Amino acid sequence: MRTIRLHDTRAKALRPLQPREPGRVGIYACGPTVYSRVHVGNARPFVVFSLLARFLRHEGLQATLVINITDVNDKIYAAAAAAGRPSAELAREMADRYIADTDALGLGRPNVEPRAAEAVPAMIEHIAVLIERGHAYAAGGDVHFRVRSDRDYGTLSHRRVDEMDQGEGVEGAELKQDPLDFALWKATKPGEDTSWESPWGPGRPGWHIECSAMAEQELGIPLDIHGGGSDLIFPHHENEAAQTRAARGHELAAIWMHNGMLVRGAGEKMAKSVGNIAPLHEVVERYGAEEVITYLISGHYRQPLLFSDEALEEARRRVARIREALHTSTEPGESPPDMRHHRDAFFDALADDFNTPTALASLAEWVREANRREGRVGHDDALEMLHVLGLEGLATRTAAGADNEADALRQRRDAARAGRDFALADQLRDELAALGWEVRDGPDGSELIPLS
C-alpha cells in the first residue's frame, strides 16, 4: 500500500495516515444543519470525504465514513418559527431533502449518518463528566464550558484565547463566568417546541457537544480523520476538540482535514446567511451529477473554489472528453503496459494529500493517449480511476452512440427523480424521446436506448 499523507490543520503540515486499528480507518465529517435545502457549497465536503473513503478502500483499508445531520440547532428553531411549523417536522423534511439532493450525485451514502436528536443521551453524559471534572458549570438551566480550563485551547485554530469570540452574541452572557465560555446545554426558551429532560432542567444540547458525542459514539476516539469545511475550524472544531480532551483525556482526532469554501467572483463565501447560494439540486439538474463532481474536485480540496457557469462548463467539457474516449477508442481489458504510468501517477497524487487536480490531469493524459493510438485500447485502468472519483457512470450508464446533449438530459432527469420532481422528470423524458432516445430505469441507474 502507498504511504498516504494528509494535511493536518493542527500541525499545519502533511502527516502520514496511521490508523488507530491496523487496516481500518474511521472518518467523521460534519454534515449540514437542516433548516433549508442544501446548496452546492454544502456538497463539497460530502464529495471530498466520500471520495477519500473510496480511495482508502482502493488502497486496501476498511474505511468507515460517518457524516452527521444536525437536526437540533438555533437556526432550525428560527426557520421553523418563521414558517409557523414545528421544528422537528421542518428538520425531518429538510433532512430528507438533503439525502435526496446528495443521492442525485450517485456516490452512495456514508456508512453512518447519525442525527443529533437521536444522540442526546450521549451528549448529556458527556456534559455531566465535564461538570464533574470542573471543566463546565450549570447556571440558570444552561451549562457552559470553561474555555480557560483547557490549556491546549486554540491549538487547532492557531488563535490566542483572548482574541476568540464564540459568536454566541448576548444570549446567556449574564450566566457566563467568562465571556469566552460557550454553551453545552441551553435551557428551553419561550416559543421553542422541542426539548429534552436533563439534570439541569429541560433544554437542548449546544451545537459543539453534538458532534463530540456523535463522533465518539460511532467511531471511538481518537478518530483517525475528522473533516469538514474550513469555516468550522473555529469555533466548532476547536470546541469539539476541547470538550473531548477535557472529558476523556484524549485528543478527538489524529488528523484534522478541512476543505476550502466555494466563493463567488468577488471572493465572497457561498453561504445561506449571505444569500448568494446555488441550490445543489438545481445545479445537478442543470449540469449533471458527473459534471458537478468533476467541478468540485477540480481544485485542491484545501483551497477555495470559484463557483461560476464557466467553471461548470469546463467540467462539462472534461466529462465529455472522457465519455467520448471510453465510447470510441476503448474496450474492456487491460490497458497497454506503456500507459500504466498514468494510472500510477493518478493514485500517487491521491496519496499525496488527496490531490484531485493532479489526479484528474493524469486521467486526462490517459484519455489523450488512448485517443491518439490507432485501434482500440483496454480501458480497465480508466475504469479504476473513474470509480475512485465517483465517475464510473461515464462508462456504464450511457448507451454507445448517445450524444452529450442526450446524456446531459438523462442525468438531469435522474436528478429530478431523486429530488421527487416527477413533473420535470417526465418533461425531460419527452425531450429525450424527441431526440430519439428511450430512457430506462434500473437498479444501477438509468440507461439510454435508441428508439427504433
Phi, psi and chi 1 to 4 in degrees:
 res  aa     phi    psi   chi1   chi2   chi3   chi4
   1 MET       -  142.5 -172.8 -179.1   78.9      -
   2 ARG   -64.2  153.5  -65.2  170.3 -178.0   79.8
   3 THR   -74.9  121.7  -63.0      -      -      -
   4 ILE  -103.4  123.5  -61.5  169.6      -      -
   5 ARG  -117.9  136.7  -60.1 -171.0  -52.3  159.7
   6 LEU  -130.6  148.9  -60.3  169.8      -      -
   7 HIS   -78.4  125.0 -173.4  -88.5      -      -
   8 ASP  -100.2  120.9  176.3   35.7      -      -
   9 THR   -60.6  -39.3  -58.5      -      -      -
  10 ARG   -65.6  -45.5  171.2  175.2  -84.2  119.7
  11 ALA   -78.9  -16.7      -      -      -      -
  12 LYS    56.1   38.2  -73.4 -172.1  171.9 -179.2
  13 ALA  -158.3  163.2      -      -      -      -
  14 LEU   -74.7  137.2  -66.5  179.1      -      -
  15 ARG  -131.2  143.2  -65.0 -174.3   55.6 -162.0
  16 PRO   -68.5  140.5   24.1  -32.4      -      -
  17 LEU   -75.4  117.3  176.1   62.1      -      -
  18 GLN  -127.4   88.1  -62.2  174.7  -36.7      -
  19 PRO   -56.4  146.2  -24.6   35.0      -      -
  20 ARG   -59.4  -40.9 -172.2 -179.4   71.7 -140.3
  21 GLU  -110.7  123.4  -64.7 -177.3   54.0      -
  22 PRO   -54.5  132.2  -26.4   35.2      -      -
  23 GLY    84.3   -6.2      -      -      -      -
  24 ARG  -127.5  142.2  -60.8  171.4  178.5  -93.1
  25 VAL  -138.6  133.9   59.8      -      -      -
  26 GLY  -109.8  131.1      -      -      -      -
  27 ILE  -120.8  126.1  -52.5  166.5      -      -
  28 TYR  -116.6  122.7 -177.8   92.5      -      -
  29 ALA  -122.8  138.4      -      -      -      -
  30 CYS   -73.6  126.4  -75.1      -      -      -
  31 GLY   -94.6 -167.5      -      -      -      -
  32 PRO   -81.2  157.6   33.3  -37.8      -      -
  33 THR   -91.1  119.1  -60.5      -      -      -
  34 VAL   -93.2   78.1  -73.7      -      -      -
  35 TYR  -114.4   -7.6   62.9   96.6      -      -
  36 SER  -160.7  176.2   62.5      -      -      -
  37 ARG   -68.3  147.8  -69.5 -172.7   81.4  160.4
  38 VAL   -75.4  153.3  -66.3      -      -      -
  39 HIS  -105.6  174.9   57.0   76.7      -      -
  40 VAL   -65.4  -27.4   67.7      -      -      -
  41 GLY   -64.6  -37.0      -      -      -      -
  42 ASN   -62.2  -24.9  -61.4  135.4      -      -
  43 ALA   -77.0  -18.4      -      -      -      -
  44 ARG   -62.6  -50.5 -164.0  178.4 -166.5 -164.9
  45 PRO   -63.8  -34.9   18.7  -30.6      -      -
  46 PHE   -59.5  -45.2 -176.4   90.3      -      -
  47 VAL   -70.2  -48.3  168.6      -      -      -
  48 VAL   -57.6  -48.6  165.8      -      -      -
  49 PHE   -81.0  -25.8  -67.0  104.8      -      -
  50 SER   -65.2  -42.9  -67.0      -      -      -
  51 LEU   -73.6  -34.4  -61.4 -172.6      -      -
  52 LEU   -59.3  -43.6  175.3   64.3      -      -
  53 ALA   -62.1  -39.6      -      -      -      -
  54 ARG   -60.8  -45.3  -76.3 -170.6  178.0 -148.5
  55 PHE   -62.4  -44.2  169.3   61.4      -      -
  56 LEU   -63.5  -37.7  -63.9  178.1      -      -
  57 ARG   -65.2  -39.5  -68.3  169.6 -169.2  140.6
  58 HIS   -58.7  -34.8  175.0  -86.3      -      -
  59 GLU   -82.6    6.3  -64.4  -61.2  -65.2      -
  60 GLY    96.2    6.2      -      -      -      -
  61 LEU   -93.0  147.9  -67.5  165.8      -      -
  62 GLN   -89.8   98.2 -176.0  175.8  -28.5      -
  63 ALA   -96.6  129.2      -      -      -      -
  64 THR  -110.4  119.8  -59.7      -      -      -
  65 LEU  -105.2  125.3  174.8   63.0      -      -
  66 VAL  -119.0  121.2  178.8      -      -      -
  67 ILE  -126.1  117.5  -59.3 -178.6      -      -
  68 ASN   -81.9  165.3   77.3  -69.5      -      -
  69 ILE  -120.7  117.7  -64.3  174.5      -      -
  70 THR   -85.4  102.5  -62.4      -      -      -
  71 ASP  -113.4   14.7   58.6   -8.0      -      -
  72 VAL  -133.3  112.1 -179.7      -      -      -
  73 ASN  -169.3  153.5 -172.0  -87.7      -      -
  74 ASP   -56.3  -39.6  -68.9  -17.3      -      -
  75 LYS   -63.6  -33.9  -66.6  178.3  179.1  179.0
  76 ILE   -69.3  -43.4  -62.9  171.8      -      -
  77 TYR   -59.6  -43.8  -77.0   88.3      -      -
  78 ALA   -66.3  -43.6      -      -      -      -
  79 ALA   -65.6  -39.8      -      -      -      -
  80 ALA   -66.2  -42.1      -      -      -      -
  81 ALA   -63.2  -41.0      -      -      -      -
  82 ALA   -64.5  -31.9      -      -      -      -
  83 ALA   -90.5   -5.3      -      -      -      -
  84 GLY    66.6   37.9      -      -      -      -
  85 ARG  -126.5  154.5  -59.6 -179.3   59.1 -173.0
  86 PRO   -61.9  138.3  -20.3   31.8      -      -
  87 SER   -64.9  -38.7   59.8      -      -      -
  88 ALA   -65.9  -35.6      -      -      -      -
  89 GLU   -66.6  -45.4  176.1 -174.5  -83.0      -
  90 LEU   -61.5  -43.6  175.5   66.4      -      -
  91 ALA   -62.0  -41.8      -      -      -      -
  92 ARG   -63.2  -44.0  -79.4 -166.8  -59.5  -88.9
  93 GLU   -62.7  -45.7  178.1 -170.5  -22.5      -
  94 MET   -71.9  -30.3  -68.6  -55.9  158.1      -
  95 ALA   -65.1  -42.2      -      -      -      -
  96 ASP   -63.3  -40.0  -70.5  -15.3      -      -
  97 ARG   -68.1  -38.1  -73.1 -177.8  177.0  -90.3
  98 TYR   -59.7  -44.5  155.1   69.9      -      -
  99 ILE   -64.1  -43.4  -69.6  171.3      -      -
 100 ALA   -64.1  -42.5      -      -      -      -
 101 ASP   -66.5  -39.4  -68.3  -13.3      -      -
 102 THR   -79.7  -27.4   46.4      -      -      -
 103 ASP   -56.8  -35.7  -89.0  -12.2      -      -
 104 ALA   -63.5  -16.1      -      -      -      -
 105 LEU   -75.1  -18.7  -67.5  168.8      -      -
 106 GLY    77.7   20.0      -      -      -      -
 107 LEU   -95.4   -1.0  -63.3  177.0      -      -
 108 GLY    78.6 -177.3      -      -      -      -
 109 ARG  -104.3  155.9  -55.5  -51.3  -52.9  166.7
 110 PRO   -58.1  160.8  -21.2   32.5      -      -
 111 ASN   -60.9  -38.3  -62.1   95.6      -      -
 112 VAL  -139.1  138.6 -171.7      -      -      -
 113 GLU  -130.0   76.4  -66.6 -177.7  -84.0      -
 114 PRO   -67.8  147.3   27.7  -35.3      -      -
 115 ARG  -109.5  137.8  -58.4 -167.5 -176.8 -159.5
 116 ALA   -56.7  -40.0      -      -      -      -
 117 ALA   -62.1  -23.2      -      -      -      -
 118 GLU   -89.9   -6.2  -61.5  169.7   -6.7      -
 119 ALA  -117.9   17.4      -      -      -      -
 120 VAL   -60.7  -40.2  173.1      -      -      -
 121 PRO   -56.4  -39.3  -28.0   36.9      -      -
 122 ALA   -65.8  -34.3      -      -      -      -
 123 MET   -68.7  -41.4  -59.5  167.8 -161.0      -
 124 ILE   -62.5  -41.5  -69.1  173.6      -      -
 125 GLU   -61.6  -42.8 -178.3  -85.1  -25.1      -
 126 HIS   -62.7  -43.3 -160.3  127.0      -      -
 127 ILE   -64.1  -41.5  -64.8  169.6      -      -
 128 ALA   -60.5  -39.7      -      -      -      -
 129 VAL   -65.0  -40.4  171.6      -      -      -
 130 LEU   -63.3  -40.0  -71.8  169.2      -      -
 131 ILE   -65.0  -45.2  -67.2  174.6      -      -
 132 GLU   -59.3  -34.7  179.3 -177.2  -13.8      -
 133 ARG   -90.6    4.5  -64.7 -170.2  172.6 -173.9
 134 GLY    82.1   11.6      -      -      -      -
 135 HIS   -94.8   -4.1  -67.6  -74.6      -      -
 136 ALA  -148.3  161.4      -      -      -      -
 137 TYR  -147.1  147.6   55.5   91.6      -      -
 138 ALA   -94.3  143.2      -      -      -      -
 139 ALA  -156.7  114.6      -      -      -      -
 140 GLY    61.9   31.4      -      -      -      -
 141 GLY    90.3  -13.7      -      -      -      -
 142 ASP   -93.5  162.4  -69.1   -8.2      -      -
 143 VAL  -130.7  133.4 -179.9      -      -      -
 144 HIS  -122.0  149.3  -62.5  -78.0      -      -
 145 PHE   -90.5  134.2 -177.4   86.2      -      -
 146 ARG   -81.6   99.8  -72.7 -169.0  174.1   95.8
 147 VAL   -59.7  -42.3  165.8      -      -      -
 148 ARG   -72.5   -6.7  -63.6 -175.4 -167.1  -85.3
 149 SER   -79.2  -12.3   72.5      -      -      -
 150 ASP  -102.6  108.3  175.3   28.3      -      -
 151 ARG   -63.6  -25.4  -66.7  179.1  -58.8  173.3
 152 ASP   -96.8   10.0  -68.4  -35.4      -      -
 153 TYR   -63.0  130.4 -164.7   86.3      -      -
 154 GLY   101.8   -8.9      -      -      -      -
 155 THR   -74.7  -18.5   56.0      -      -      -
 156 LEU   -82.7  -47.0  177.2   61.5      -      -
 157 SER   -88.0   -7.4   57.8      -      -      -
 158 HIS    57.9   46.6  -56.3  -76.2      -      -
 159 ARG  -121.3  153.9  -59.2 -176.5 -178.6 -160.1
 160 ARG   -77.7  138.6  -65.7 -179.0   54.5 -174.7
 161 VAL   -55.8  -43.4  173.0      -      -      -
 162 ASP   -66.5  -14.2  -70.9  -25.2      -      -
 163 GLU   -98.1    6.4  -62.6  172.1   -8.3      -
 164 MET   -96.7  134.7  -63.2 -173.5 -175.4      -
 165 ASP  -118.8  121.3  178.8   -4.0      -      -
 166 GLN   -69.9  -12.3  -65.4  -68.2  -20.6      -
 167 GLY    74.7   18.2      -      -      -      -
 168 GLU   -92.1    0.7  -65.9 -178.0  -17.4      -
 169 GLY    64.0 -145.7      -      -      -      -
 170 VAL   -92.1   -3.1  -61.4      -      -      -
 171 GLU   -60.4  120.9  179.6 -173.7    2.5      -
 172 GLY    68.9   11.3      -      -      -      -
 173 ALA   -60.8  -35.8      -      -      -      -
 174 GLU   -69.5  -15.4   72.5  -77.2   -1.9      -
 175 LEU   -94.8   -6.1  -59.3  175.2      -      -
 176 LYS   -86.7  139.1  -66.6 -176.7  179.0 -177.6
 177 GLN   -75.3  -24.1  -63.6  175.9   -3.7      -
 178 ASP  -145.8  133.6 -173.1  -40.6      -      -
 179 PRO   -57.2  -22.1  -23.1   33.1      -      -
 180 LEU   -75.4  -19.1  -64.1  178.0      -      -
 181 ASP   -66.2  155.2  -63.3  -14.0      -      -
 182 PHE  -130.0  160.2   60.5   86.4      -      -
 183 ALA   -79.3  131.0      -      -      -      -
 184 LEU  -100.0  -33.4  -62.4  168.3      -      -
 185 TRP  -141.1  137.2 -173.7  -98.7      -      -
 186 LYS  -120.2  124.4  -62.2 -176.5  177.3 -176.2
 187 ALA   -63.3  146.4      -      -      -      -
 188 THR   -61.4  134.4  -58.2      -      -      -
 189 LYS  -108.7  158.8  -62.0  175.9  179.9   58.2
 190 PRO   -55.2  135.1  -25.4   34.2      -      -
 191 GLY    91.7  -13.0      -      -      -      -
 192 GLU   -84.9  130.5  -65.2 -178.7  -11.7      -
 193 ASP  -106.8    4.6   60.0   -5.0      -      -
 194 THR  -131.9  129.4  -54.6      -      -      -
 195 SER  -155.9  166.4   65.6      -      -      -
 196 TRP  -129.3  149.6  -71.8  -97.2      -      -
 197 GLU   -76.7  144.2  -69.3  -60.8  -36.5      -
 198 SER  -149.3  169.2   79.5      -      -      -
 199 PRO   -61.2  -14.9  -24.1   34.3      -      -
 200 TRP  -107.7    8.6  -41.6  -73.4      -      -
 201 GLY   106.9  172.2      -      -      -      -
 202 PRO   -66.4  142.0   23.4  -33.0      -      -
 203 GLY   176.9 -153.9      -      -      -      -
 204 ARG  -150.5  159.4   55.5 -168.8  168.4   88.5
 205 PRO   -74.1  154.3   25.6  -34.2      -      -
 206 GLY   -74.8  162.7      -      -      -      -
 207 TRP   -60.5  -43.8  176.5   33.0      -      -
 208 HIS   -68.7  -39.8  -46.4  -58.7      -      -
 209 ILE   -66.3  -24.6 -162.8   66.5      -      -
 210 GLU   -59.1  -50.1  -67.0  178.8   -6.4      -
 211 CYS   -72.5  -36.3  -78.4      -      -      -
 212 SER   -56.7  -46.2  -70.4      -      -      -
 213 ALA   -69.9  -44.6      -      -      -      -
 214 MET   -66.9  -40.3  -73.5 -173.7  -75.2      -
 215 ALA   -61.9  -46.7      -      -      -      -
 216 GLU   -65.6  -39.4  179.9  179.1   -6.8      -
 217 GLN   -65.0  -37.0 -176.6  170.5  -94.9      -
 218 GLU   -88.8  -33.7  -60.9  -61.6  -18.4      -
 219 LEU  -124.3  -12.4  -67.0  171.3      -      -
 220 GLY    75.2  169.2      -      -      -      -
 221 ILE  -126.4  150.6   55.3  172.1      -      -
 222 PRO   -76.1  145.2   28.8  -35.0      -      -
 223 LEU   -64.3  148.2  -50.8  173.0      -      -
 224 ASP   -70.9  -44.2  -64.1  -51.6      -      -
 225 ILE  -139.8  130.3  -60.3  168.7      -      -
 226 HIS  -115.9  126.5 -168.0  -43.6      -      -
 227 GLY  -123.5  171.8      -      -      -      -
 228 GLY   158.9  178.2      -      -      -      -
 229 GLY   -70.6  153.0      -      -      -      -
 230 SER   -64.6  -20.4   58.8      -      -      -
 231 ASP   -71.1   -9.7   58.0  -25.0      -      -
 232 LEU   -95.0   -6.0  -60.5 -179.1      -      -
 233 ILE   -54.9  -47.7  -63.8  173.2      -      -
 234 PHE  -133.9  133.6 -178.9   84.0      -      -
 235 PRO   -92.6  -11.6   34.1  -36.4      -      -
 236 HIS   -60.1  -55.9 -173.5   47.4      -      -
 237 HIS   -73.9  -33.1  -72.0  170.2      -      -
 238 GLU   -59.6  -41.6 -170.6   75.0   73.3      -
 239 ASN   -73.0  -37.2  -69.7  -10.5      -      -
 240 GLU   -57.1  -48.5  -80.9 -172.3   62.5      -
 241 ALA   -61.2  -42.4      -      -      -      -
 242 ALA   -64.8  -43.3      -      -      -      -
 243 GLN   -60.5  -42.8  -67.8  161.5  167.9      -
 244 THR   -70.7  -43.8  -61.5      -      -      -
 245 ARG   -56.2  -45.8  -85.2 -165.6  -59.2  -91.1
 246 ALA   -69.0  -37.8      -      -      -      -
 247 ALA   -86.1  -35.2      -      -      -      -
 248 ARG  -112.6  -14.7  -50.6  -56.7 -172.3 -156.2
 249 GLY    75.0   16.3      -      -      -      -
 250 HIS  -132.5  155.0  -64.6  -74.1      -      -
 251 GLU   -69.3  147.6  -72.9  -65.7  -19.8      -
 252 LEU   -71.7  -38.6  176.0   56.2      -      -
 253 ALA  -141.5  146.8      -      -      -      -
 254 ALA   -77.8  -39.6      -      -      -      -
 255 ILE  -130.5  132.1  -68.1  176.6      -      -
 256 TRP  -108.3  116.3  -68.9   83.9      -      -
 257 MET  -108.6  134.7  -71.4  179.5   66.0      -
 258 HIS  -133.0  127.6  -68.6   97.1      -      -
 259 ASN   -89.9  148.5   63.3  -88.7      -      -
 260 GLY   -71.2  164.3      -      -      -      -
 261 MET   -86.5  157.5  -61.2  -69.4   98.1      -
 262 LEU   -79.7  136.3  -98.5   60.5      -      -
 263 VAL  -127.0  153.1  -63.9      -      -      -
 264 ARG   -87.0 -178.9  -67.7  -73.5 -166.9  170.0
 265 GLY   -56.4  -34.4      -      -      -      -
 266 ALA   -87.0    9.7      -      -      -      -
 267 GLY    81.9   11.9      -      -      -      -
 268 GLU   -82.5  129.9 -173.9  177.3   57.6      -
 269 LYS   -62.4  137.1 -177.9 -175.7   81.3  169.3
 270 MET   -72.5  121.3 -177.5 -179.8  -70.4      -
 271 ALA  -156.7  146.0      -      -      -      -
 272 LYS   -62.0  -36.3  -64.7  172.9 -174.4  174.9
 273 SER   -66.1  -27.0   58.5      -      -      -
 274 VAL   -85.0  -29.0  178.6      -      -      -
 275 GLY    86.6   20.9      -      -      -      -
 276 ASN  -113.2   32.7   61.7   -6.2      -      -
 277 ILE   -85.5  160.5   64.2  169.6      -      -
 278 ALA  -123.5  109.5      -      -      -      -
 279 PRO   -56.1  137.0  -25.8   35.7      -      -
 280 LEU   -57.7  -45.8  175.0   60.8      -      -
 281 HIS   -63.0  -33.1   67.7  -74.1      -      -
 282 GLU   -70.8  -39.2  -67.0 -178.8    3.6      -
 283 VAL   -67.8  -41.0  177.9      -      -      -
 284 VAL   -66.1  -41.6  173.6      -      -      -
 285 GLU   -62.4  -35.0  -73.2  170.1    7.4      -
 286 ARG   -79.0  -40.7 -179.5  176.4  178.7 -174.5
 287 TYR  -109.3  -26.7  -70.3   98.2      -      -
 288 GLY   105.0  152.5      -      -      -      -
 289 ALA   -64.4  -49.9      -      -      -      -
 290 GLU   -62.1  -36.1  -76.7   90.3   -2.7      -
 291 GLU   -65.9  -40.8  -73.9   79.2   -2.9      -
 292 VAL   -67.1  -42.3  172.0      -      -      -
 293 ILE   -60.7  -46.9  -67.7  169.0      -      -
 294 THR   -59.8  -41.0  -59.0      -      -      -
 295 TYR   -61.5  -46.1  156.7   68.5      -      -
 296 LEU   -67.9  -22.2  -72.5  171.2      -      -
 297 ILE  -106.7    9.8   61.3  175.3      -      -
 298 SER   -73.0  -21.7   61.8      -      -      -
 299 GLY  -112.6  159.2      -      -      -      -
 300 HIS   -62.6  139.4 -166.1  -77.6      -      -
 301 TYR   -59.3  -27.3   76.7   88.5      -      -
 302 ARG   -80.4  -12.4  -74.6 -163.4  -76.5  121.5
 303 GLN   -99.6  152.9  -59.4  -56.5  -42.1      -
 304 PRO   -59.6  152.8  -19.6   31.4      -      -
 305 LEU  -126.9  124.6 -176.1   64.3      -      -
 306 LEU   -72.7  129.4  178.1   65.3      -      -
 307 PHE   -98.4  121.7  179.2   80.3      -      -
 308 SER  -161.0  159.2   67.6      -      -      -
 309 ASP   -61.5  -35.6  -71.2  -25.4      -      -
 310 GLU   -63.7  -41.4  -68.3   77.4   12.3      -
 311 ALA   -65.4  -38.5      -      -      -      -
 312 LEU   -72.8  -33.7  -77.1  155.5      -      -
 313 GLU   -66.6  -37.5  -71.7  -66.0  -15.2      -
 314 GLU   -64.2  -39.9  173.1   56.1   29.2      -
 315 ALA   -62.1  -38.7      -      -      -      -
 316 ARG   -62.1  -41.5  176.2  176.2  -81.5  168.9
 317 ARG   -66.0  -39.7  -71.0 -171.0  -70.9  -89.1
 318 ARG   -59.8  -46.7  -79.8 -172.6  171.7 -170.4
 319 VAL   -62.8  -41.0  164.3      -      -      -
 320 ALA   -62.6  -40.2      -      -      -      -
 321 ARG   -64.5  -41.2  -71.5 -167.7  -68.3  -91.8
 322 ILE   -65.6  -47.2  -63.3  168.8      -      -
 323 ARG   -60.4  -43.7 -177.5 -174.8  -69.4  113.4
 324 GLU   -62.5  -43.1 -177.3   70.7   14.1      -
 325 ALA   -63.1  -40.8      -      -      -      -
 326 LEU   -67.5  -26.8  -70.3  171.7      -      -
 327 HIS   -98.2  -14.5  -66.9  163.2      -      -
 328 THR  -117.2  -24.7   61.3      -      -      -
 329 SER  -126.6    3.3   62.9      -      -      -
 330 THR  -131.6  166.2   68.6      -      -      -
 331 GLU  -154.8  165.9   58.5 -170.5    6.6      -
 332 PRO   -57.5  146.1  -25.2   35.1      -      -
 333 GLY   131.8  171.8      -      -      -      -
 334 GLU   -70.9  144.7  -66.9 -174.5    3.5      -
 335 SER   -70.3  154.6  -60.5      -      -      -
 336 PRO   -55.5  143.2  -24.0   34.0      -      -
 337 PRO   -54.4  -34.5  -27.1   36.2      -      -
 338 ASP   -78.6    2.6   59.2  -14.5      -      -
 339 MET  -105.2   -3.9  -69.7 -179.6   66.1      -
 340 ARG   -66.9  -22.1  -63.1  -59.1  -60.2  -84.7
 341 HIS   -65.3  -25.5   63.9  -76.8      -      -
 342 HIS   -67.0  -42.1  -62.9  -52.0      -      -
 343 ARG   -61.4  -45.6  171.7 -159.7  175.4  -85.6
 344 ASP   -62.7  -41.6  -65.5  -20.8      -      -
 345 ALA   -64.8  -36.3      -      -      -      -
 346 PHE   -58.0  -52.3  174.5   94.0      -      -
 347 PHE   -75.0  -28.3  -72.4  107.4      -      -
 348 ASP   -64.5  -37.2  -73.9  -15.4      -      -
 349 ALA   -64.5  -40.7      -      -      -      -
 350 LEU   -68.8  -30.7  -64.6 -176.9      -      -
 351 ALA   -72.3  -19.3      -      -      -      -
 352 ASP   -98.5   79.2 -174.7   19.8      -      -
 353 ASP    59.9   39.3 -162.5   24.2      -      -
 354 PHE    47.0   57.2 -156.8   56.2      -      -
 355 ASN   -83.9   85.0 -167.3  -32.7      -      -
 356 THR   -69.4  -33.7   53.9      -      -      -
 357 PRO   -60.8  -42.0  -22.8   32.9      -      -
 358 THR   -68.5  -37.1  -60.4      -      -      -
 359 ALA   -62.9  -44.4      -      -      -      -
 360 LEU   -61.1  -36.8  -79.0  170.4      -      -
 361 ALA   -64.6  -38.3      -      -      -      -
 362 SER   -66.4  -39.7  -63.6      -      -      -
 363 LEU   -62.8  -41.7  173.8   61.6      -      -
 364 ALA   -63.3  -36.8      -      -      -      -
 365 GLU   -65.0  -39.3  -75.1  -62.4  -38.3      -
 366 TRP   -61.2  -44.1 -171.5   98.1      -      -
 367 VAL   -62.9  -45.6  166.3      -      -      -
 368 ARG   -61.2  -41.6  -83.4 -169.2  -73.9  -89.3
 369 GLU   -68.8  -38.0 -168.2  158.9  -14.9      -
 370 ALA   -61.5  -39.2      -      -      -      -
 371 ASN   -70.1  -30.2  -73.4  -27.6      -      -
 372 ARG   -76.6  -23.6  -75.9 -163.3  -62.2  -95.2
 373 ARG   -78.9  147.3  -61.5 -165.0  174.3 -144.4
 374 GLU   -78.4  136.6  -65.6 -176.3    5.1      -
 375 GLY    81.3 -178.7      -      -      -      -
 376 ARG   -95.9  149.1  -61.4  175.8   70.5   83.4
 377 VAL  -120.8  156.2  -60.8      -      -      -
 378 GLY   -67.4  142.1      -      -      -      -
 379 HIS  -111.8   17.3   62.0   26.8      -      -
 380 ASP   -59.4  -41.3  -74.1    3.5      -      -
 381 ASP   -62.5  -41.8  -75.7   -9.6      -      -
 382 ALA   -62.4  -42.5      -      -      -      -
 383 LEU   -63.4  -37.6  -65.3 -178.3      -      -
 384 GLU   -63.6  -43.3 -174.5 -179.8   -2.2      -
 385 MET   -67.0  -44.3  -67.8 -176.5  -84.7      -
 386 LEU   -62.4  -37.9  -70.7  170.6      -      -
 387 HIS   -61.7  -43.8  172.8   74.6      -      -
 388 VAL   -64.3  -30.5  169.8      -      -      -
 389 LEU   -88.6    2.2  -64.5 -177.4      -      -
 390 GLY    73.2   22.9      -      -      -      -
 391 LEU  -114.4   18.5  -57.9  175.4      -      -
 392 GLU   -61.9  -22.0   61.3  -90.5   27.2      -
 393 GLY   -62.7  -20.3      -      -      -      -
 394 LEU   -63.2  -25.3  -60.8 -177.9      -      -
 395 ALA  -103.2  -23.6      -      -      -      -
 396 THR  -110.8  -15.5   61.0      -      -      -
 397 ARG  -111.8    3.1  -70.4 -155.6  -49.1 -121.0
 398 THR  -115.5  129.1  -53.8      -      -      -
 399 ALA   -64.3  143.3      -      -      -      -
 400 ALA   -57.3  130.6      -      -      -      -
 401 GLY    95.3  -10.1      -      -      -      -
 402 ALA   -66.9  134.4      -      -      -      -
 403 ASP   -83.6  170.0   59.5   25.7      -      -
 404 ASN   -62.5  -38.0  -66.4  -21.4      -      -
 405 GLU   -62.7  -44.2 -180.0 -176.7    1.3      -
 406 ALA   -65.0  -42.5      -      -      -      -
 407 ASP   -69.9  -34.5 -165.1   56.5      -      -
 408 ALA   -62.2  -40.3      -      -      -      -
 409 LEU   -64.6  -39.4  -70.7  173.1      -      -
 410 ARG   -60.0  -45.3  176.8 -166.7   62.6   77.9
 411 GLN   -65.3  -39.7  -67.0 -177.3   52.4      -
 412 ARG   -62.4  -38.6  -72.6 -177.2   59.1 -161.9
 413 ARG   -65.1  -42.1  179.6 -179.7  172.5  -83.7
 414 ASP   -57.0  -44.5  -74.2   -9.5      -      -
 415 ALA   -65.3  -40.2      -      -      -      -
 416 ALA   -63.6  -42.3      -      -      -      -
 417 ARG   -64.3  -42.0  -78.7  171.2   53.8   83.3
 418 ALA   -62.1  -34.4      -      -      -      -
 419 GLY   -87.6    7.0      -      -      -      -
 420 ARG    62.6   28.0  -55.5 -172.4   67.2   78.1
 421 ASP   -94.8   77.4 -171.5  -14.0      -      -
 422 PHE   -72.1  -26.1  -61.6  115.1      -      -
 423 ALA   -64.3  -45.5      -      -      -      -
 424 LEU   -64.9  -40.4  176.5   59.1      -      -
 425 ALA   -59.7  -41.7      -      -      -      -
 426 ASP   -66.2  -39.7  -70.5  -16.1      -      -
 427 GLN   -61.6  -43.5  173.7 -170.3  -34.8      -
 428 LEU   -68.6  -34.3  -65.3  169.0      -      -
 429 ARG   -60.0  -42.7  178.7 -160.6   60.5 -155.6
 430 ASP   -66.1  -37.7  -66.0  -18.8      -      -
 431 GLU   -64.5  -38.1  -69.1 -177.6   29.0      -
 432 LEU   -65.4  -40.6  -77.2  163.9      -      -
 433 ALA   -61.5  -37.4      -      -      -      -
 434 ALA   -65.8  -25.7      -      -      -      -
 435 LEU   -88.2   -3.9  -68.1  173.4      -      -
 436 GLY    98.6   21.5      -      -      -      -
 437 TRP  -126.4  139.1  -63.8   97.6      -      -
 438 GLU  -101.0  136.6  175.2 -170.8   -3.4      -
 439 VAL  -106.4  127.3   59.8      -      -      -
 440 ARG  -117.2  134.9  -66.4 -178.8 -176.3  173.2
 441 ASP   -98.1  136.4  -61.0  -55.1      -      -
 442 GLY  -140.4  178.9      -      -      -      -
 443 PRO   -63.5  -22.2   22.0  -33.1      -      -
 444 ASP  -103.6   13.4  -62.0  -39.4      -      -
 445 GLY   117.5 -173.8      -      -      -      -
 446 SER   -92.3  161.4   62.4      -      -      -
 447 GLU  -141.8  143.6 -179.4 -178.9    9.3      -
 448 LEU   -97.2  129.7  -68.6  178.4      -      -
 449 ILE  -121.9  127.0  -53.1  -64.5      -      -
 450 PRO   -60.8  134.7  -18.3   30.9      -      -
 451 LEU   -75.1  134.5  -69.9  170.7      -      -
 452 SER   -81.3      -   55.0      -      -      -
